[in-house]
Amino acid sequence: MVITPQRVAPTLRMAAHLGRGMQRVATDAAIGRLRSVPRTIRDLDAAALSQIMGCTVTSVSLIGGDAGTSSRARLALTGDGVPRSVFVKMAAQTAATRLMGEIGILGETETRFYRELSPELSGVPKSYGSAFDPMTGRYVLVLEDLAVEACEFPDTLHPLTQDQASLVVELLARLHGTFWGRPPDWAYAASADKFTALTQPLLKTSLRRLAGVAGVPVDKGRFIAENYAAVARLIDEPPHTVMHGDAHPGNVYFRNGEAGLLDWQAVRRGHPGRELAYTLVTCMTPADRKAHQQDLLEVYRDVLAAAGGPKLDGDELGDRYRKGALYAYVASLITTGMGGMQPDDIALEGLRRSVAALEDLDTVALLEKSL
C-alpha cells in the first residue's frame, strides 16, 4: 500500500487526539483529588454545588442515578432559592468509559453548549451551572430535573406520530435558524472528526457480523461503508449551522405540548439535511415517514426562515435530506454491529428503519451520482 500525506495526516491527528485524552485520564488518576472539580456524585456536597450553581445550597441527598457515557444522578436540594431537585451529569467513573468520552469530547462539548449556546434556545433543559477542568477532563453539569414535570420520553420502540415529529422538526428549525451561518469554532463537522478513520473499519466489521440478519438487508449500504470518508464530506458541505448531532428518539422529550432535546454532548456544525434525515428516519416508522416527510420538510423550511435562517430551495433540501439518510444507516449499523451501546431490540429496530430509508429514498444511487 502506498503511504500518502492524505493517509498520514488523519492518522497523526487521531493519535494526537487520543494522546490528549489518555493524558487527561492519567492526570485525573494521579492528581484528580487535588483539583477543584468534584470527581464523583458522592463528592457533590453542599459546598461544591453552591460554588457551581452560584447560590447557597444547605443540604444534598441522592434520589437516584445510573451510569453510561457519563455518571448521572437526581439530587434533592435545600437552600436559599435553589430548586427542590436537580439532574446532574459528570464524567464516567471507569477509565475505559472516561476515555470514550474524551474521544468524543462529550463533557467538554456539552458544558460549552449550555454555557454559550443554550441561553438563545427553547426546548432545552435549564442549566443551573457547570464546571469543566481542562487538565483532567472532569466536568459537572447541573440541569433542571425533568422527572418532576409531566414530560413524555419516547424511544425507538414507540415511534413518533406525525404531530410529534412536526414538533421536533420545528424545534430543529429554530435551532438551525438561530445559529445559521455562525456555528462556534469548537463545533466541528462530523466528517472532520479526528476518529473518522476508524469509522470505515467499524462499518465493514458490522456488515460482516450482521450479514444474514433476518429481514434486514444491511448490504444495501455497502457503497457507503466502502466510501465513507467521501460520502461523509459530501453531506457535510456548507452552508452550516449548529446541529444537535444525535437527535434520535431517546434524546427527545415532550412537555406542555412542545418538544425538547436532551444530551447535547454531540453538538456539531453541518447542513440540516443530515440532521433532518437522521431524526425522521430514527423517530418514525418507514411507512409514516414516507407518508409525511415531504410535509415535514415544508414545515421545516417555513420555521427555519421565521427563525432567522434562509428560505431553502425545496428541491435542494430534498436532495440533501436523501443524501443525509446515510448518517442514520452509519450510526445504526455500528451501534447494532458492535453491540453494547443500546439494548438489542432498540438497536435492531433503528437499523431496520435506516435500511428502509436507504431504499425508498434511493440514497445510494444519489450518492454515487454526486461523487
Secondary structure, DSSP 8 states (H G I E B T S, - for coil): ----HHHHHHHHHHHHHHHHHHHHHHHHHHHGGGSSS--SGGG--HHHHHHHHTS-EEEEEEEEEEESSEEEEEEEEEESS--SEEEEEEE-SSHHHHHHHHHHTHHHHHHHIIIIIGGG-SSS--EEEEEE-TTT--EEEEEE-GGGS-EE--BTTB---HHHHHHHHHHHHHHHHHTTT---TT--BGGG-TTHHHHHHHHHHHHHHHTT-TT--GGGGHHHHHTHHHHHHHHT-SS-EEE-S---GGGEEEETTEEEE---TT-EEE-HHHHHHHHHHHHS-HHHHHHHHHHHHHHHHHHHHHTTS----HHHHHHHHHHHHHHHHHHHHHHHHH-SSS-HHHHHHHHHHHHHHHHHTTHHHHHHHH-
